[in-house]
Amino acid sequence: MKIYDGSGIVMGRLASYVAKELLKGEEIVVVNCADVIITGNKKMIREKFYEKSKRHGSSQKGPTHHKTSEKIVKKTIRGMLPDYREGRGRGAFKRVKCYDGMPAEFREKEMIQIKQKTKIKTNKIKEFVK
């Protein structure tokens, strides 16, 4: 089982690393999902997120979007897996667990940190999810 620390890492980069490891057959745990970074213009990201999250109650029925940070990260990982509804993508998706903070059972274990190559503008998930 591999444990990835999500603090200070771009969400797409983290999701691609995790998806590759899941397809190899590893069990993955992602901790500190609230500190994962979303890149881009903060105003545009916020408008897009709120538009998607408010959509489910109106006459415009559509997919509901979660408001918790660990579910947002997990859905991003799901999008990087091939055919997550059946086959090897479904089996891979069952092997990932995401947590908002640091659970007590993983505190003493070794975590994998993904290195950032360039400096980026930071927008953390917890700034959008309230």
Secondary structure as UniProt FT lines:
FT   STRAND          2..5
FT   TURN            7..8
FT   HELIX           11..23
FT   TURN            24..25
FT   STRAND          28..31
FT   HELIX           33..35
FT   HELIX           42..53
FT   HELIX           55..57
FT   HELIX           69..79
FT   TURN            84..85
FT   HELIX           88..93
FT   TURN            94..95
FT   STRAND          96..98
FT   HELIX           104..106
FT   HELIX           125..127
//
